[in-house]
Amino acid sequence: MPIYEYRCSECGKVFEELVFGDRDKKFPCPACAAASTEKIPSVIGGISMGGTMSPACGSTSCASASACAASGGGCCPHAQ
């Protein structure tokens, strides 16, 4: 069961949904309840086979150590 990211066309909120079965299903915005949402590509980070960090890894995209902990840490510099 994949998790997809969606963006609301009305308020701009980005949210995630765990999708059971129908991958083309539309989800209403949890912030404003608008039905006009669109699936957006997700960014995947990880370590390459060569042992060097991919562009997503080691970035400072997370704001704090608590944000890293909430997301599972992964290769975030705050998780070190």
C-alpha positions as CSV (number, residue, x, y, z in Angstrom):
1,M,0.0,0.0,0.0
2,P,1.8,3.1,-1.2
3,I,1.7,6.5,0.4
4,Y,1.0,9.4,-2.1
5,E,1.4,13.1,-1.6
6,Y,-1.3,15.4,-2.7
7,R,-1.6,19.2,-3.1
8,C,-4.8,21.2,-2.7
9,S,-5.5,23.5,-5.6
10,E,-7.6,25.8,-3.4
11,C,-5.4,26.4,-0.3
12,G,-2.1,24.8,-1.4
13,K,-1.8,22.4,1.6
14,V,0.3,19.3,0.9
15,F,-0.8,16.1,2.6
16,E,-0.2,12.4,2.4
17,E,-2.7,9.5,2.0
18,L,-2.2,5.8,2.3
19,V,-3.9,4.4,-0.8
20,F,-5.7,1.1,-0.8
21,G,-6.4,-0.3,-4.3
22,D,-7.5,2.6,-6.6
23,R,-4.4,4.7,-7.1
24,D,-6.3,7.3,-9.1
25,K,-8.7,8.0,-6.3
26,K,-9.2,11.7,-5.4
27,F,-8.9,12.7,-1.7
28,P,-10.5,15.9,-0.3
29,C,-8.1,18.4,1.3
30,P,-7.9,17.9,5.1
31,A,-7.5,21.6,5.7
32,C,-10.3,23.2,3.6
33,A,-12.3,20.1,2.4
34,A,-11.9,21.2,-1.2
35,A,-12.2,18.3,-3.7
36,S,-9.7,19.8,-6.1
37,T,-6.5,18.0,-5.1
38,E,-3.7,16.7,-7.3
39,K,-1.2,13.9,-6.8
40,I,2.4,15.2,-6.7
41,P,5.7,13.3,-7.1
42,S,7.4,12.3,-3.9
43,V,11.1,12.7,-3.3
44,I,13.0,9.6,-2.2
45,G,16.3,9.9,-0.5
46,G,18.9,7.3,0.2
47,I,22.5,6.1,0.0
48,S,23.8,5.2,-3.4
49,M,25.6,1.9,-4.0
50,G,28.9,3.7,-4.1
51,G,28.5,4.8,-0.5
52,T,28.2,8.5,-1.3
53,M,25.1,10.5,-0.4
54,S,22.5,11.2,-2.9
55,P,21.4,14.9,-3.4
56,A,18.4,14.3,-1.0
57,C,20.7,12.9,1.7
58,G,22.7,15.2,3.8
59,S,20.6,18.2,2.8
60,T,19.4,20.7,5.3
61,S,15.8,20.3,4.1
62,C,14.6,19.4,7.6
63,A,14.4,22.3,10.1
64,S,15.3,20.5,13.3
65,A,16.4,17.4,15.0
66,S,12.8,16.8,16.2
67,A,11.6,16.9,12.6
68,C,14.1,14.3,11.7
69,A,13.1,12.1,14.6
70,A,9.5,12.4,13.6
71,S,10.3,11.3,10.1
72,G,12.4,8.3,11.2
73,G,15.8,10.0,10.8
74,G,17.1,8.2,7.8
75,C,20.2,10.0,6.4
76,C,19.3,13.4,7.8
77,P,22.3,15.3,9.3
78,H,20.3,15.9,12.4
79,A,19.9,12.2,13.0
80,Q,23.7,11.7,13.5
